[in-house]
């Protein structure tokens, strides 16, 4: 929502009590300027609906500063997802304010099988990509089922999305299974492919997943937990991994699931009274049922984490220059350490693994076999200078955990020998509010940092290194961790931050017309 107040009115009267006036204006479509009727305007705790011409009024209003929001189904206040649901404080309230709303995007399509016929009543999930400082997260934005014609529809706030169809063992009267599919196709296990649905835009996303007959696969797991549900991650020789919840039989440890023909790696995960256990196996389905498969459970490794303070760090509670004034002993839990599984964005139970950190025990992760990235968030003036797991550098590489292996120690080296960066955000030579992005050139736990400059100025502590800096009026909608996105941006500047140094950089607000 953008507010354009008229020039402030002055009065020659001098009164200790504020004079009452009529606050009002018009709510308009941000794309074409047409009035929006029946929008709910809230100003200073009072509410009113706009009329047929988008006009609204608040009689006997006395404040020159108040909280303002506008709500209308099918519209959003801002293209910035962090501001879309919240109002904001406005000053200089008048009787002729123009408020703007953005129309929602429409995402629709048809799901057909390998034979070209519509696939009815299958679940479709819409994911919105939340691009935060350390990584990206897939957040469910909508869930629906296809109708009898295979059609689906989502009406959502403009943003970056992908459409996902999960594995379904029986989607037709013939009992065919449907393999998972995404749009856009996911080719990078760590950086999701996304599409942008702009305000008022209709995106047609038709999907044709592979469908084929599925056959029973029976297997035995050496568990003492009777009737426990078993999550099995199936990775085909070609295509994306998917999760199936195997059904227990009457015999303890016996399970079955249905899979199409093909070769699969199976990763079974069981939660019981002893904690998390896992088993690995392989199976090939060749147009008939499979039985006799045996999976051996092993405890999921616990990986201890050791925190090491870099010898060059400031050790006192007071420090000189721009060194940290934080306490001399940082704690693991202040860095929000977590493991992000590579290539498991939509598998149930495969979200980020958080650090188990208690005062009476060393920090540790319990991570099933697989490949991970160690992620963290900046913590004041302390930052992660180095991280290793055996011979693996976790700032630039992955952490690979083998099934049943004793976890080596993750060693995290932290430092508070930082520099400072400050400056202004400018438009037409004047300081204006906006968002600053700082993109690190060196590998690290936080590849992109964002700062909100509400007053048009910013100041922050940074690990030493080289950064690319750029500013926008609102949150950027693309993935700034992608070098190809950054290369297309105009107005970006490089800046070097040195230990205990202070750098200054003014940035001009850049236009943003959808993601790059």
Helices and strands as residue ranges (DSSP letters): E 3-4, E 21-29, E 40-43, E 46-49, E 55-61, E 65-71, E 75-76, E 88-91, E 97-103, E 105-110, E 123-131, E 136-145, E 151-156, E 159-165, E 176-178, E 181-183, E 195-197, E 202-204, E 211-221, E 230-236, E 242-248, E 254-260, E 262-272, E 275-285, E 290-295, E 298-299, E 302-309, G 332-335, E 338-341, E 353-354, E 356-358, E 361-366, E 370-375, E 383-389, E 392-393, E 399-401, E 410-415, E 419-427, E 430-431, E 434-440, E 448-453, E 457-462, E 465-472, H 483-487, E 493-497, E 502-504, E 507-508
